[in-house]
Amino acid sequence: MLVKYKQSYEKTAMGLLAFSCSDKSPLALLELVRSYEEDPARFLYLWKVGEDFVGIIGMEQQDTTMHILHIALSPSFRGEKRSYELLDETRNLLPLDLTLTGQGKTGELLDKWNQVAI
């Protein structure tokens, strides 16, 4: 289940984002989380399985495009199948007229997911 970020999840969000960021320093992660809090075009969701947060997805909307900026799963939940489940839930959360995009490895993951989803 995707849960919209709120400040009480700050440390959990920072920990999950550390899996997808090259700069894992607490200050850099805190600044990243704050950028999601302060920018109304940015959205941060934590993925909860059972009682635990096991993933995170951060996006930025530009017109009819939703760019996935960050996506990460905790090590025990990694794998394409789990990533696809997170993307499925994300797609179901968003209006149908929004296109999901990503760059680099995220773009490659989206391409594979789109092929499976067809």
C-alpha positions in Angstrom: 0.0 0.0 0.0 1.3 3.4 -0.9 1.3 6.0 1.9 1.8 9.7 1.2 4.8 11.0 3.0 4.3 13.0 6.2 6.9 14.5 8.5 6.6 11.7 11.1 8.1 9.4 8.4 11.2 11.6 7.8 13.8 9.1 9.2 12.2 6.2 7.4 12.1 8.1 4.1 15.7 9.1 4.5 16.7 5.5 5.1 14.9 4.3 2.1 16.1 7.1 -0.1 19.7 6.2 0.9 19.3 3.0 -1.2 18.9 5.1 -4.4 21.2 8.1 -3.8 24.9 8.4 -4.3 25.3 10.9 -1.5 24.1 9.0 1.6 25.1 11.7 4.1 22.3 12.5 6.6 22.4 16.2 5.5 22.0 15.4 1.8 19.1 13.0 2.5 17.4 15.5 4.8 17.7 18.2 2.1 16.2 15.7 -0.4 13.3 14.9 1.8 12.7 18.6 2.4 12.7 19.3 -1.3 9.7 16.9 -1.6 8.0 18.7 1.4 8.5 22.2 0.0 7.9 21.7 -3.8 4.1 21.3 -4.6 5.0 19.6 -7.9 6.9 16.9 -6.0 5.4 13.8 -4.4 6.9 11.3 -2.1 5.2 8.0 -1.2 6.4 5.2 1.0 5.4 1.6 0.2 4.1 -0.4 3.0 3.9 -4.2 3.0 2.2 -5.6 6.1 3.4 -3.4 9.0 6.7 -2.4 7.4 7.7 0.4 5.0 9.8 -1.5 2.4 10.0 1.0 -0.5 9.8 4.6 -1.6 9.0 6.5 -4.8 9.5 10.1 -5.4 8.0 11.9 -8.4 7.8 15.3 -9.9 4.9 16.4 -12.1 5.4 18.6 -15.2 2.1 19.1 -17.1 0.9 15.6 -18.1 4.1 13.8 -17.2 5.1 12.4 -13.9 8.9 11.9 -13.7 10.0 9.3 -11.3 13.0 10.8 -9.6 13.7 8.2 -6.9 12.6 4.6 -6.5 14.0 2.2 -4.0 13.3 -1.0 -2.2 14.8 -2.3 1.0 17.3 -5.1 0.3 15.0 -7.9 1.4 12.3 -6.8 -1.1 14.5 -6.2 -4.2 13.7 -7.8 -7.5 11.8 -6.9 -10.7 8.6 -8.4 -9.5 8.5 -6.2 -6.4 9.5 -3.2 -8.4 6.6 -3.9 -10.8 4.2 -4.2 -7.8 5.4 -0.8 -6.6 4.9 0.7 -10.1 1.5 -0.9 -10.4 0.3 0.7 -7.2 1.8 4.0 -8.3 0.0 3.8 -11.6 -3.3 3.1 -9.9 -2.8 6.1 -7.6 -2.3 8.6 -10.4 -4.8 10.0 -12.9 -4.8 8.0 -16.1 -3.8 11.1 -18.2 -0.4 11.3 -16.5 2.5 9.5 -18.3 5.2 8.0 -16.1 8.8 8.6 -17.1 12.2 8.0 -15.7 15.9 8.4 -16.6 18.8 5.9 -16.5 18.0 2.7 -14.6 14.6 4.0 -13.7 13.8 4.5 -17.3 15.0 1.0 -18.1 12.8 -0.4 -15.3 9.8 1.5 -16.6 10.3 0.2 -20.2 10.4 -3.4 -18.9 7.4 -2.8 -16.7 5.4 -1.3 -19.6 6.2 -4.4 -21.7 5.0 -6.7 -19.0 1.9 -4.5 -18.3 0.7 -4.7 -21.9 
